Amino acid sequence: MLSSADLHLERALFLATLMIFFGAGFLCMLIVFIINSVQKKKKKGLYYLLVFLVSGITVTSLAAVYFCMLFIK
């Protein structure tokens, strides 16, 4: 039987992962959008969605590797 402390820790880890994913994805997408707006390039919504997903997955993976290395050491 799981204690409530375990459930809160799992929820906190899940929310931290979501915040890293969405934060990094939104920030990179916003930077790319601003750069494309200044350069007067027209891109479709699918381009920005792919930038969002790729950057979110990349940063989340790097954060996971970093924390795994931190705890293995």
Secondary structure, DSSP 4 states (H G I P E B T S, - for coil): ---HHHHHHHHHHHHHHHHHHHHHHHHHHHHHHHHHHHTT----HHHHHHHHHHHHHHHHHHHHHHHHHHHH-
